[in-house]
Amino acid sequence: GIPRYEHPHLVAALDVLLEYQRNRKTTYFKVMGTRAQTKIAPYRHDPRTRLIELLKRWLRTNAANANISEEEVRRMCALCRDLLNYPNLFPSRNKTSFMHALSE
């Protein structure tokens, strides 16, 4: 059946992060004069990816949690807000930037 979520706003936030990851720019390089395209091993060691994965795990864990505390939600919001206070920490590389996705 269709899962029931206690917190649809957390599911919406997860959707934003998944869309950001789907639209992330691929890397182009030239091989013998021919342009080739590759996805860098899904950016596995990139700090953006690591933070997105942390947020996704938290969102998935708590979207159906009826007993999540306000303090826990505030802590995760504070993490995101703190990162947004440093826009030069993650300079934009794509049309949809990491910081924009984080602010959503």
C-alpha positions, 0 to 999 in steps of 0.5 A: 500500500501507500505509506502514510507520512506523519510529516508531509513537509519532510517528504517535500524536503526529501523530494527537493533533495532528490531532484537536486541530485537528479539534475546535478551536472555531469562532467565532460572530458575529451578522449582523442578529440571526442567529447565524452560524458561521465557521472563522477562516481556519484560525487561520492567524496564531495561534501555536498553529496555527503550532506545531502545523504545525511539530510536524506537519511534524517528525512526518511527516518523522521517523515513517518515518525509521529513522535519526533521532538520539536527540538530534533527538528530545530537542530536539523533546521539550525544545521541548514541555516548555519550552512546558508549563512556561509554562501561561499562555502559551496559555490554554485556549479549548476543551474540548480545550486546546492545552496538553493536546494538547501534553502528550499 
